[in-house]
Amino acid sequence: MTNIKIVTDSTVDLPKELLERYSITIVPLTVHVDGETYIDNVTITPLEFIDKMKNAKELPKTSLPAVGKFVEVYDELGADGSTILSIHVTSGMSGTHNAACLAAEMSTSKVEVIDSQLISQAMGFQVIEAAQMNEAGSSLESIKQHLKDILSNTTLLIAVDTLDNLIKGGRIGKAAGWIGTLLSVKPIAMLEKGVYTPVARVRNTAQVIRTLIERFEHDIKDKFVRGVGISHADNLPLAERLKQEIARFTNTPVRIVPTTPVISTHTGPGAIALMFYTSEQLA
């Protein structure tokens, strides 16, 4: 049986203890604020970054891992003959997946690179399930097929206080039509194939909660909820309110995490994202 090792990047928004539990290797992105460079979620915490971003002279910038860093990680992990399964942030928003693909061609190890087509805990669903299947002895091909199934049953919804960061960062996608029409409106979008697609425009946090819960209730009808995650950019009170509402519809545990600095750069402070995935039956 081929030994498989799991690699992902720092936008995965999973707790350190969970990553360590499954021996998942993180290749971090970096953020740049007013001339200073920080390793995503390593040399700066999410809340520290939010404070710096609020006071920054201009919007922070992000950069993907160097191809050489991926090669180094792949070579080291595969030195014992292991195959590497590398799962990354959607290629529609970052060049990280492409860098990983280039590194896979250069590495002495066997590497399979997966475009999760998602980000944050939504990508984390794929990463953790891959690690669990690997631990259970599943083949690489069966894991890859299962990741496709997870993707097709995953929803990621995000509500931001402002479109400013998404516009400046070039991550606006199909929501571009909303530019100049919002004026105190909180846009809610869904991540589809790497771009944000408009779902609703609301006026206050109560409407944010209601809209997210209505979508959640609709999408989980007659299905088993396999995972739920809430990520936020310094908006824990709203995240807790959303979690309480979700508990009315499912017993599946809800994980709340402060999102990584790289993601916060593009969403702006106050953003909140609801992610969940389902299956037709308990499996």
LODRENSE-517242 format. One record per residue (C-alpha): residue in three letters; y, z, x. Coordinates in steps of 0.2 Angstrom, whole numbers, padded with zeros to 4 digits, always signed. Each point is the difference from the previous one (the first is absolute). Example, Ala and Ser with C-alpha at 12.3 -4.5 7.8 and 13.67 -1.06 7.14 Angstrom:
# LODRENSE-517242
Ala-0022+0039+0062 Ser+0017-0003+0006 
# end
This chain:
# LODRENSE-517242
Met+0000+0000+0000 Thr+0017-0005+0007 Asn+0012+0015+0003 Ile+0017-0003-0008 Lys+0016+0008+0004 Ile+0015-0001-0011 Val+0018-0004+0005 Thr+0016+0000-0010 Asp+0019+0001+0002 Ser+0012+0014-0003 Thr+0006-0007-0017 Val-0016+0007-0007 Asp+0008+0016-0007 Leu-0016+0011+0002 Pro-0001+0018+0006 Lys-0004+0003+0018 Glu-0015+0011-0005 Leu-0008-0014-0010 Leu+0003-0013+0014 Glu-0009+0012+0012 Arg-0014+0004-0012 Tyr-0005-0018+0000 Ser+0005-0004+0018 Ile+0013-0013-0005 Thr+0011-0007+0014 Ile+0018-0003-0004 Val+0010-0013+0009 Pro+0018+0005-0004 Leu+0016-0010-0003 Thr+0017+0005+0006 Val+0017+0003-0008 His+0017-0002+0009 Val+0015+0010-0006 Asp+0017-0001+0009 Gly-0007-0005+0016 Glu-0015+0012+0000 Thr-0018-0005-0002 Tyr-0013+0011-0008 Ile-0019-0002-0002 Asp-0003-0001-0019 Asn-0006+0017-0006 Val-0004+0006+0017 Thr+0017+0004+0009 Ile+0010+0002-0016 Thr-0006+0007-0017 Pro+0004-0008-0017 Leu+0013+0013-0004 Glu+0009-0001+0017 Phe+0001-0019-0002 Ile+0007+0001-0017 Asp+0014+0011+0007 Lys+0003-0012+0014 Met+0000-0015-0011 Lys+0013+0008-0012 Asn+0012+0003+0014 Ala-0004-0016+0010 Lys+0014-0013+0004 Glu-0011-0014-0006 Leu-0017-0002-0008 Pro-0014+0005+0012 Lys-0011-0014+0006 Thr-0019+0000+0001 Ser-0012-0009+0012 Leu-0018-0003+0000 Pro-0013+0005+0013 Ala-0001-0011+0016 Val-0015-0011+0001 Gly-0004+0008+0016 Lys-0001+0017-0008 Phe-0013-0007-0013 Val-0010-0008+0014 Glu+0000+0017+0010 Val-0007+0009-0016 Tyr-0013-0013-0004 Asp-0006-0001+0017 Glu-0002+0019+0002 Leu-0008+0003-0017 Gly-0012-0015+0002 Ala-0005+0005+0018 Asp-0016+0008-0007 Gly-0005-0016-0009 Ser+0008+0005-0017 Thr+0008-0012-0012 Ile+0018+0003-0004 Leu+0006-0001-0019 Ser+0019-0001+0001 Ile+0009+0002-0017 His+0018-0003-0001 Val+0016-0001-0010 Thr+0003-0015-0010 Ser+0004-0016+0010 Gly+0013-0003-0013 Met+0011+0014+0006 Ser-0004+0002+0018 Gly-0006-0010+0016 Thr-0013+0014+0004 His-0015-0009-0008 Asn+0005-0015+0011 Ala+0001+0010+0016 Ala-0017+0008-0004 Cys-0007-0017-0002 Leu+0007-0006+0016 Ala-0007+0015+0009 Ala-0017-0002-0008 Glu-0001-0017+0008 Met+0004+0007+0017 Ser-0010+0016-0001 Thr-0017+0002+0009 Ser-0006+0009-0016 Lys-0006-0008-0016 Val+0014+0003-0013 Glu+0002-0004-0018 Val+0018+0001-0006 Ile+0004+0002-0019 Asp+0016-0003-0009 Ser+0001+0014-0012 Gln+0013-0009-0010 Leu+0007+0017-0004 Ile+0009+0015+0009 Ser+0001+0019+0000 Gln-0014+0009-0009 Ala-0005-0016-0009 Met-0006-0007+0017 Gly-0007+0018+0003 Phe-0012-0003-0015 Gln-0008-0014+0010 Val+0000+0009+0017 Ile-0008+0016-0007 Glu-0013-0009-0010 Ala-0004-0011+0015 Ala-0002+0016+0010 Gln-0011+0008-0013 Met-0011-0015-0002 Asn-0002-0002+0019 Glu-0005+0019+0001 Ala-0013-0004-0013 Gly-0007-0014+0010 Ser+0006-0015-0009 Ser+0001-0017+0008 Leu+0016-0008+0006 Glu-0001-0014-0013 Ser-0003+0012-0014 Ile+0015+0010+0005 Lys+0011-0015+0001 Gln-0006-0006-0018 His+0004+0017-0007 Leu+0017+0000+0008 Lys+0003-0016-0010 Asp-0006+0009-0016 Ile+0012+0015+0003 Leu+0015-0012+0003 Ser-0003-0009-0017 Asn+0000+0017-0009 Thr+0015+0008+0009 Thr+0017+0002-0007 Leu+0015+0005+0010 Leu+0017+0004-0009 Ile+0016+0005+0008 Ala+0016+0006-0006 Val+0015+0000+0011 Asp+0017+0008-0002 Thr+0009-0016+0007 Leu-0005-0017+0006 Asp+0011+0001+0015 Asn-0013+0003+0013 Leu-0012-0012-0007 Ile+0013-0014+0000 Lys+0006+0004+0017 Gly-0018+0001+0007 Gly-0005-0016-0008 Arg-0014+0007-0011 Ile+0008-0004-0017 Gly-0013-0013-0005 Lys+0001-0005-0018 Ala+0012+0014-0004 Ala+0014-0011+0008 Gly+0005-0005-0018 Trp+0006+0018-0003 Ile+0013+0000+0014 Gly+0017+0003-0007 Thr-0006+0005-0017 Leu-0006+0017+0002 Leu+0015+0012+0001 Ser-0007+0018-0001 Val-0017-0007-0006 Lys-0016+0005+0008 Pro-0011-0015+0003 Ile-0019+0002-0001 Ala-0011-0013+0008 Met-0018-0004+0003 Leu-0007-0005+0017 Glu-0009-0017-0003 Lys-0007-0010+0015 Gly+0012+0008+0012 Val+0017-0002-0010 Tyr+0008+0011-0013 Thr-0001-0007-0018 Pro+0012+0008-0013 Val-0008+0010-0013 Ala+0015+0010-0008 Arg+0018+0006+0002 Val+0003+0018-0006 Arg+0015+0011+0000 Asn-0006+0017+0005 Thr-0015+0010+0007 Ala-0007+0004-0017 Gln-0002-0019-0004 Val-0007-0002+0018 Ile-0014+0012-0005 Arg-0003-0007-0017 Thr-0001-0018+0007 Leu-0012+0005+0013 Ile-0011+0010-0011 Glu+0000-0014-0014 Arg-0007-0012+0013 Phe-0012+0012+0007 Glu-0007+0004-0017 His-0001-0018-0004 Asp-0009-0005+0016 Ile-0013+0014+0000 Lys-0006-0003-0018 Asp-0019+0000-0001 Lys-0001+0001+0019 Phe-0005+0013+0013 Val+0015+0006+0010 Arg-0006+0000+0018 Gly+0015+0005+0009 Val+0019+0005-0003 Gly+0014+0002+0012 Ile+0018+0003+0000 Ser+0011-0003+0015 His+0019+0004+0000 Ala+0015-0001+0011 Asp+0007+0017-0001 Asn-0003+0002-0019 Leu-0013+0013-0002 Pro+0006+0007-0016 Leu-0002-0017-0009 Ala-0017-0002+0008 Glu-0006+0017-0007 Arg+0007-0005-0017 Leu-0010-0016+0001 Lys-0016+0009+0006 Gln+0001+0012-0015 Glu+0001-0015-0012 Ile-0014-0009+0008 Ala-0011+0015-0002 Arg+0001-0003-0019 Phe-0011-0016+0002 Thr-0012+0004+0014 Asn-0009+0013+0010 Thr+0001-0010+0016 Pro+0009+0010+0013 Val+0018-0007+0004 Arg+0006+0001+0018 Ile+0018+0001+0003 Val+0007-0004+0017 Pro+0017-0004+0008 Thr+0000-0018+0005 Thr+0001-0006+0018 Pro+0017-0003+0008 Val-0004-0019+0001 Ile-0002-0001-0019 Ser+0015+0011-0004 Thr+0010-0012+0011 His-0003-0014-0013 Thr+0000+0011-0016 Gly+0014+0011+0003 Pro+0002+0019-0004 Gly-0007+0006-0016 Ala-0013-0014-0003 Ile-0016+0005-0008 Ala-0016-0010-0001 Leu-0015+0002-0011 Met-0017-0008+0006 Phe-0017+0000-0009 Tyr-0016-0009+0000 Thr-0014-0001-0013 Ser-0017-0006-0003 Glu-0009-0006-0016 Gln-0012+0015+0002 Leu-0004+0015+0011 Ala-0008-0006+0016 
# end
